């Protein structure tokens, strides 16, 4: 069966243009793909059309990322407010949620606000427990506790071209890193370099502490609702410790879990495998 054609549009939310990719039959289960830092919906370019045979796929650019305009006073809670309005305009009521990196801080607001809307979770290299926060988080946590200019500079030192490159290939085995196209992080850095965008990213580094502060609330949601869940995880992730995978499995004992020989940005190297896992998961979840 041939795949559908991906559509691209910009919807207006509170006077700001939010770029959205959609693909598939709207009568099929919706799957909302929320990207992480420093990327955009472009990170889903290889999986949107394959997934559209099973799902109606919605992949927005978060405000200030990709082709979406920034918003004032950026925060993950406000990003969730924007995304709720995007889903209204796209006409989606219930959905499966893809959680990755920053995207989880947005998606889990949607889930805890309206659990009945969530049909399932797809977890890919993202934190919802302190077990994923190893020594590499020390400078960031120090900044959260005492947000001085000096500590901000240390906690946001990754906001550079080299820092963005490191998001993709840092501490990744050379043969795997060689599979990642350098234009990916170069494109991300071009967007981050636009006027005002680095200030937005500094604000989000500080606001991520609000996501960590919600870990108990998120744990209660997972324990109470036990949504159907799939996890696939790139084991060469320098940001989120591999211990985080066990925390997810303990929280969701019926979760299907796969550890793959890939990086933090697993879709850059394992898109076909991940698309197949997601399609199968949605099919089984919808069958109950």
C-alpha atoms as one frame of an Amber mdcrd trajectory, in Angstrom:
protein
   0.000   0.000   0.000   1.551   3.358  -0.966   2.293   5.915   1.719   0.412
   9.194   1.946   1.775  12.564   0.937   3.007  14.751   3.774   1.340  18.161
   4.078   2.972  21.247   5.568   1.080  24.190   6.998   1.415  27.083   9.395
  -1.392  27.581  11.907  -1.821  30.732  13.973  -1.893  30.484  17.769  -2.112
  33.726  19.748  -0.838  35.636  16.753   2.195  33.393  16.225   2.789  31.107
  13.260   3.316  27.472  14.289   4.597  25.148  11.573   3.046  21.671  11.423
   3.598  18.604   9.265   0.660  16.229   8.892   0.274  13.007   6.972  -2.265
  10.227   6.664  -5.963   9.510   6.950  -7.630  11.569   9.685  -9.897   8.631
  10.523  -6.882   6.648  11.745  -5.402   6.901  15.277  -3.526  10.158  15.727
   0.169  10.142  16.585   1.714  13.397  17.801   5.482  13.590  17.315   7.132
  16.209  19.546  10.789  16.886  18.878  13.577  17.699  21.333  16.444  20.184
  21.561  17.813  21.613  19.311  15.864  20.101  16.452  12.413  20.453  14.872
   9.846  18.311  13.107  12.585  17.801  10.520  13.937  15.103  12.840  10.901
  12.977  11.871  11.420  13.369   8.113  12.208   9.677   7.569   9.330   8.234
   9.588   6.299  10.467   8.981   5.241   8.967   5.665   5.877   5.306   6.656
   3.865   5.832   9.854   1.004   7.405   7.927  -0.153   3.982   6.726  -1.059
   3.193  10.329  -1.687   6.648  11.838  -2.698  10.213  11.208   0.656  11.846
  12.002   1.030  15.373  13.416   4.542  16.778  13.860   4.751  20.436  14.944
   7.767  22.676  15.356   7.729  23.959  18.933   7.650  27.770  19.239  11.054
  29.230  18.335  12.240  25.954  16.790  12.377  25.082  13.112   9.890  27.196
  11.171   7.711  28.213  14.123   7.784  31.727  15.494   8.896  32.221  19.105
   6.531  33.228  21.890   7.085  35.593  24.778   8.075  34.133  28.157   8.871
  30.678  26.752   8.339  27.666  28.996   7.411  24.033  28.549   3.990  24.630
  30.077   3.337  27.438  27.593   4.552  25.240  24.748   1.937  22.695  25.848
  -0.709  25.452  25.783   0.298  26.244  22.190   0.278  22.595  21.181  -3.197
  22.108  22.635  -4.420  24.872  20.327  -2.587  23.341  17.373  -4.371  20.030
  17.976  -7.717  21.838  18.109  -7.019  23.464  14.755  -5.842  20.193  13.231
  -8.965  18.500  14.581  -7.390  15.890  16.862  -9.082  14.886  20.105  -7.172
  11.787  21.308  -3.690  10.679  20.350  -0.576   8.632  20.885   2.341  10.749
  22.110   5.999  10.483  21.119   8.315  11.612  23.940  11.899  12.617  23.215
  14.215  14.990  25.097  12.551  18.422  25.537   9.469  17.049  23.821   8.630
  14.977  26.895   8.482  18.083  29.069   5.748  19.331  26.724   3.982  16.022
  26.038   3.699  15.059  29.694   1.856  18.308  30.389  -0.704  17.215  27.810
  -0.904  13.748  29.355  -1.332  14.847  32.964  -3.827  17.575  32.064  -6.133
  15.201  30.180  -5.175  11.526  30.636  -8.302  10.360  28.799  -6.948  11.858
  25.580  -3.784   9.720  25.584  -4.039   6.470  23.640  -0.408   5.451  24.218
   3.145   6.658  24.827   6.250   6.165  22.707   9.354   6.867  24.812  12.695
   7.603  23.143  15.667   8.869  25.141  13.864  11.155  27.524  13.761  11.797
  31.242  10.881  11.491  33.673  12.904  10.179  36.641  16.007  11.354  38.467
  17.761   8.118  37.538  18.490   9.566  34.100  20.332  12.570  35.472  23.956
  11.592  35.916  27.066  13.691  36.738  26.773  15.577  33.450  23.788  17.426
  34.954  25.801  18.908  37.830  26.344  22.354  36.304  22.715  22.618  35.236
  21.420  21.609  38.645  23.752  24.098  40.316  22.313  26.786  38.069  18.757
  25.806  38.954  19.566  26.150  42.646  21.414  29.457  42.300  20.798  31.124
  38.903  23.722  33.536  38.893  25.214  34.845  35.626  28.333  32.754  36.208
  26.376  29.539  36.701  24.140  30.379  33.762  27.202  30.688  31.517  28.389
  27.241  32.567  24.965  25.608  32.280  24.337  27.077  28.825  27.799  26.581
  27.344  26.311  24.028  24.926  24.451  26.815  23.105  27.048  27.037  20.344
  27.686  25.369  17.011  30.077  22.889  18.602  27.605  22.288  21.419  24.826
  21.555  18.946  27.092  19.179  17.040  27.813  17.397  20.315  24.076  16.816
  20.811  24.215  14.528  17.788  27.627  12.858  17.876  29.098  13.446  21.336
  30.671  10.249  22.713  28.965   8.231  19.954  31.034   5.402  18.360  32.659
   6.661  15.184  30.919   4.249  12.837  27.511   5.322  14.147  28.387   9.031
  14.176  29.461   8.747  10.529  25.852   7.896   9.610  24.588  11.289  10.815
  24.490  14.066   8.213  26.359  17.196   9.454  23.811  19.435   7.739  21.376
  18.363  10.475  23.146  20.203  13.280  24.214  23.008  10.944  20.545  23.638
  10.120  19.648  23.608  13.823  22.363  26.134  14.584  21.177  28.458  11.815
  17.768  28.643  13.481  19.241  29.021  16.963  21.347  31.940  15.709  18.316
  33.999  14.671  17.685  37.141  16.760  16.375  36.340  20.223  16.558  32.573
  19.892  19.577  32.042  22.165  17.783  34.020  24.891  14.861  31.622  24.473
  17.133  28.607  24.838  18.729  30.052  27.972  15.256  30.490  29.436  14.379
  26.873  28.604  17.516  25.542  30.300  16.318  27.216  33.491  12.690  26.188
  32.985  13.643  22.513  32.610  13.817  22.493  36.421  10.011  22.853  36.329
   9.864  19.548  34.427  12.062  17.870  37.026   9.876  19.329  39.775   6.917
  17.512  38.187   8.516  14.060  38.352   6.334  12.992  41.297   3.197  14.205
  39.519   4.272  12.348  36.376   4.987   9.203  38.413   1.480   9.378  39.873
   0.029   9.718  36.365   1.956   6.696  35.071   1.074   4.556  38.106  -2.599
   5.473  37.966  -3.235   5.406  34.214  -0.743   2.759  32.992  -1.005   3.910
  29.367   0.070   1.440  26.672   3.736   2.194  26.037   6.640   1.458  23.755
  10.242   2.408  24.459  13.179   2.373  22.084  16.417   3.863  23.346  19.751
   4.756  21.817  22.272   3.312  24.267  25.037   5.819  23.376  23.247   8.744
  25.011  25.563  11.105  26.874  22.666  13.146  28.318  20.246  10.627  29.805
  21.762   7.741  31.754  20.828   4.211  30.722  19.419   3.712  34.257  16.462
   5.794  33.095  15.275   2.906  30.929  14.795   0.679  33.985  12.845   3.439
  35.750  10.445   3.614  32.810  10.040  -0.167  32.796   9.335  -0.216  36.529
   6.786   2.569  36.135   5.083   0.798  33.210   5.573  -2.961  33.736   3.772
  -3.881  30.504   5.901  -1.520  28.414   7.538  -2.982  25.323  11.224  -1.977
  25.492  14.104  -2.039  23.009  17.696  -0.849  23.563  19.356  -0.082  20.226
  22.971   0.529  19.235  22.392   4.185  18.460  22.757   7.778  19.711  20.545
  10.250  21.555  19.045  11.197  18.173  18.153   7.612  17.364  16.000   8.477
  14.347  19.101   9.771  12.551  20.550   6.256  12.451  17.657   3.825  13.034
  14.617   5.441  11.434  13.355   2.326   9.633  13.591   0.148  12.747  11.869
   2.772  14.902   9.077   3.367  12.382   8.387  -0.372  12.234   8.289  -0.634
  16.030   5.922   2.328  16.278   3.567   1.039  13.596   3.323  -2.341  15.287
   2.798  -0.754  18.687  -0.040   1.503  17.518  -1.703  -1.410  15.754  -1.603
  -3.573  18.881  -2.618  -0.735  21.212  -5.648   0.046  19.089  -6.696  -3.591
  19.186  -6.601  -3.402  22.985
